[in-house]
Every structure is written in C-alpha cells, then in structure tokens.
C-alpha cells in the first residue's frame, strides 16, 4: 500500500525548485550535483532519458510509490535542462496554458 502524500502546491514547489536550480549556476560543480548537471550537457540529457525510462518501468509495474519517486526525479532533471537552455518556468506554464485552450 502506498504512503499517503502530504498536500502540496505544485506551482510553488516548481517555482522554488527552479529558483534553487538557477542559483546553483554559481556553485562549484564539485560541490553540487545540480551545478555538475548544468555544466555537463551530456550528463543532463542522459539523466532525462534514464529517468524517463524509470518512470515507464514504474508505471508498467503499477508501483505507485516508485512512480511518484521517479516522476519527481524526471521533473527535477527536466527543470535542470530547461534552466541550462534558458527556458523559464513561466514560459513553460504559458505553453501548457495555451494547450488547454
């Protein structure tokens, strides 16, 4: 049985995580995994592919807790890549909002 999730505000969480990732640009990559990802395009892109595969496997296995865990990893790594290439969370939100129209 899955653990009950605490209620959260995904928008606030994504904004806070995005800001943290942005601030890691100034950190020594040897001291921050995020800074290392921001400085290594191949590693960052490889992690997106790896995490997407893990999301697929957790979904296929119908493993609720693992799916939640892997989805969080995927979103984190996606936000790192978006930061690396200058795509902001507001731009992403705008794109998603346009698709709901």
Secondary structure, DSSP 8 states (H G I E B T S, - for coil): ---------HHHHHHHHHHHHHHGGGS-TTT-HHHHHHH-HHHHHHHHHHHHHHHHHHHHTT-HHHHHHHHHHHHHHHHHHHHHTT--HHHHHHHHHHHT-
